[in-house]
Amino acid sequence: ADELATIRVEGGTSQVLAAVADRLAR
């Protein structure tokens, strides 16, 4: 949860979605 929160603050929602999509792809 902390990781996602940090990503949201730094890069915004699009960065979170990209990270989630990458995990699902793997």
QUIWO-V485063 format. One record per helix or strand of 3 or more residues. SS is the DSSP state (H for helix, E for strand). FROM is the first residue (numbers start at 1). TO is the last residue. If there is no record, write none. Layout:
ss & from & to
SS & FROM & TO
SS & FROM & TO
This chain:
ss & from & to
H & 2 & 11
H & 13 & 25
